[in-house]
């Protein structure tokens, strides 16, 4: 189980970076006039992070089952 947690460490970093960028884009969307565009980019960032994280988790889970 420890090996699985170390394999997911890059995914955690990706989630943190995506979360920070989504927060920044959300704040900018409230401040600037082109808020809808920034909001959509924020949604894309969060969706891409979820996709990458789930793919990484699935790969780690399949490795664990193969052992």
TISEVO-16873 format. One record per atom (N, C-alpha, C, CB): x, y, z; residue in three letters. Coordinates in steps of 0.02 Angstrom, whole numbers, padded with zeros to 5 digits, always signed. Glycine has a CB too. Example, Ala and Ser with C-alpha at 12.3 -4.5 7.8 and 13.67 -1.06 7.14 Angstrom:
# TISEVO-16873
+00660-00284+00390ALA
+00615-00225+00390ALA
+00660-00165+00390ALA
+00565-00224+00452ALA
+00642-00112+00354SER
+00684-00053+00357SER
+00645+00002+00394SER
+00704-00030+00286SER
//
This chain:
# TISEVO-16873
+00041-00060+00000UNK
+00000+00000+00000UNK
+00043+00063+00000UNK
-00046+00000+00060UNK
+00102+00059+00030UNK
+00146+00117+00031UNK
+00170+00134-00039UNK
+00206+00105+00078UNK
+00183+00083-00080UNK
+00206+00094-00148UNK
+00153+00130-00189UNK
+00225+00029-00182UNK
+00090+00114-00177UNK
+00036+00146-00214UNK
+00032+00220-00196UNK
-00032+00112-00200UNK
+00041+00236-00132UNK
+00038+00306-00112UNK
+00095+00346-00143UNK
+00041+00311-00036UNK
+00155+00317-00148UNK
+00210+00354-00178UNK
+00201+00363-00253UNK
+00276+00318-00164UNK
+00164+00317-00285UNK
+00151+00325-00356UNK
+00100+00380-00369UNK
+00127+00260-00386UNK
+00058+00395-00320UNK
+00007+00446-00329UNK
+00031+00515-00309UNK
-00053+00428-00290UNK
+00093+00522-00286UNK
+00119+00587-00265UNK
+00118+00639-00321UNK
+00189+00579-00238UNK
+00138+00623-00382UNK
+00134+00674-00435UNK
+00062+00696-00449UNK
+00165+00647-00499UNK
+00015+00651-00442UNK
-00055+00668-00454UNK
-00079+00718-00401UNK
-00099+00605-00454UNK
-00055+00710-00340UNK
-00074+00757-00287UNK
-00048+00826-00303UNK
-00049+00733-00219UNK
+00014+00830-00327UNK
+00043+00895-00346UNK
+00004+00927-00402UNK
+00115+00886-00365UNK
-00018+00886-00449UNK
-00058+00912-00505UNK
-00125+00939-00480UNK
-00070+00857-00557UNK
-00155+00904-00432UNK
-00219+00928-00405UNK
-00209+00994-00368UNK
-00248+00876-00357UNK
-00155+01002-00332UNK
-00142+01065-00296UNK
-00133+01122-00345UNK
-00080+01058-00250UNK
-00093+01111-00397UNK
-00081+01163-00447UNK
-00145+01181-00484UNK
-00028+01141-00496UNK
-00185+01132-00501UNK
-00248+01145-00535UNK
-00296+01182-00490UNK
-00280+01079-00560UNK
-00297+01165-00426UNK
-00340+01200-00379UNK
-00321+01272-00371UNK
-00339+01166-00312UNK
-00257+01285-00364UNK
-00233+01355-00358UNK
-00248+01394-00421UNK
-00158+01356-00344UNK
-00237+01364-00479UNK
-00251+01401-00541UNK
-00326+01412-00550UNK
-00224+01362-00601UNK
-00368+01365-00528UNK
-00440+01375-00533UNK
-00463+01431-00486UNK
-00477+01310-00516UNK
-00433+01436-00427UNK
-00450+01490-00381UNK
-00430+01557-00410UNK
-00416+01479-00313UNK
-00370+01561-00437UNK
-00346+01624-00467UNK
-00390+01644-00526UNK
-00272+01617-00490UNK
-00406+01596-00569UNK
-00449+01612-00627UNK
-00519+01632-00604UNK
-00452+01552-00674UNK
-00544+01602-00551UNK
-00609+01621-00525UNK
-00610+01692-00498UNK
-00631+01573-00471UNK
-00557+01710-00463UNK
-00553+01779-00437UNK
-00546+01829-00494UNK
-00492+01786-00389UNK
-00505+01813-00543UNK
-00499+01856-00601UNK
-00564+01862-00640UNK
-00443+01831-00646UNK
-00603+01809-00641UNK
-00667+01811-00677UNK
-00715+01860-00644UNK
-00698+01741-00679UNK
-00712+01867-00578UNK
-00754+01915-00544UNK
-00731+01987-00555UNK
-00756+01901-00470UNK
-00665+01996-00562UNK
-00637+02064-00567UNK
-00638+02091-00638UNK
-00565+02063-00541UNK
-00620+02050-00686UNK
-00613+02074-00755UNK
-00679+02070-00793UNK
-00560+02034-00792UNK
-00682+02106-00849UNK
-00743+02107-00889UNK
-00751+02043-00930UNK
-00742+02167-00936UNK
-00696+02010-00948UNK
-00700+01947-00986UNK
-00703+01888-00938UNK
-00639+01940-01034UNK
-00749+01892-00891UNK
-00752+01841-00839UNK
-00776+01774-00863UNK
-00797+01864-00785UNK
-00821+01773-00912UNK
-00848+01709-00935UNK
-00793+01666-00968UNK
-00904+01721-00985UNK
-00748+01699-01004UNK
-00694+01662-01036UNK
-00647+01632-00983UNK
-00654+01708-01083UNK
-00630+01671-00932UNK
-00587+01646-00880UNK
-00620+01590-00840UNK
-00566+01702-00833UNK
-00685+01596-00831UNK
-00722+01544-00795UNK
-00721+01478-00834UNK
-00794+01567-00782UNK
-00730+01482-00900UNK
-00728+01422-00941UNK
-00658+01391-00942UNK
-00751+01438-01012UNK
-00607+01433-00943UNK
-00538+01407-00940UNK
-00526+01372-00873UNK
-00486+01464-00951UNK
-00553+01401-00820UNK
-00548+01369-00754UNK
-00581+01301-00753UNK
-00578+01414-00701UNK
-00640+01296-00783UNK
-00673+01231-00788UNK
-00632+01181-00828UNK
-00743+01239-00820UNK
-00601+01203-00881UNK
-00557+01159-00921UNK
-00497+01135-00881UNK
-00534+01195-00984UNK
-00468+01180-00841UNK
-00411+01161-00799UNK
-00431+01108-00748UNK
-00382+01223-00764UNK
-00488+01119-00716UNK
-00511+01070-00666UNK
-00528+01003-00698UNK
-00573+01098-00628UNK
-00560+01005-00757UNK
-00576+00943-00792UNK
-00515+00905-00815UNK
-00620+00958-00852UNK
-00465+00941-00839UNK
-00402+00908-00860UNK
-00366+00878-00801UNK
-00356+00958-00896UNK
-00367+00913-00744UNK
-00335+00886-00684UNK
-00371+00823-00660UNK
-00333+00939-00628UNK
-00437+00823-00662UNK
-00474+00764-00641UNK
-00461+00705-00688UNK
-00549+00779-00640UNK
-00456+00719-00752UNK
-00442+00666-00800UNK
-00373+00636-00789UNK
-00447+00693-00871UNK
-00323+00679-00779UNK
-00255+00654-00769UNK
-00249+00616-00703UNK
-00205+00711-00770UNK
-00282+00641-00651UNK
-00279+00609-00586UNK
-00313+00541-00588UNK
-00310+00653-00533UNK
-00371+00537-00620UNK
-00406+00474-00622UNK
-00368+00423-00664UNK
-00477+00483-00650UNK
-00335+00445-00717UNK
-00295+00399-00757UNK
-00236+00372-00717UNK
-00271+00434-00821UNK
-00205+00416-00678UNK
-00148+00395-00637UNK
-00171+00347-00583UNK
-00114+00456-00605UNK
-00228+00361-00552UNK
-00254+00317-00499UNK
-00273+00249-00528UNK
-00315+00349-00465UNK
-00304+00249-00586UNK
-00323+00185-00618UNK
-00262+00143-00634UNK
-00364+00198-00682UNK
-00210+00175-00659UNK
-00149+00139-00675UNK
-00118+00109-00612UNK
-00099+00185-00710UNK
-00116+00146-00558UNK
-00089+00121-00496UNK
-00131+00064-00468UNK
-00083+00177-00445UNK
-00197+00071-00473UNK
-00241+00019-00448UNK
-00234-00046-00488UNK
-00314+00043-00450UNK
-00226-00040-00553UNK
-00217-00099-00595UNK
-00150-00134-00580UNK
-00222-00081-00670UNK
-00099-00094-00566UNK
-00035-00124-00547UNK
-00041-00162-00482UNK
+00019-00070-00541UNK
-00079-00134-00435UNK
-00088-00166-00370UNK
-00126-00233-00379UNK
-00126-00120-00322UNK
-00176-00233-00422UNK
-00214-00295-00434UNK
-00173-00347-00470UNK
-00277-00280-00473UNK
-00126-00326-00511UNK
-00086-00373-00550UNK
-00035-00410-00507UNK
-00051-00336-00607UNK
-00020-00384-00448UNK
+00031-00416-00406UNK
+00006-00478-00374UNK
+00054-00369-00352UNK
//
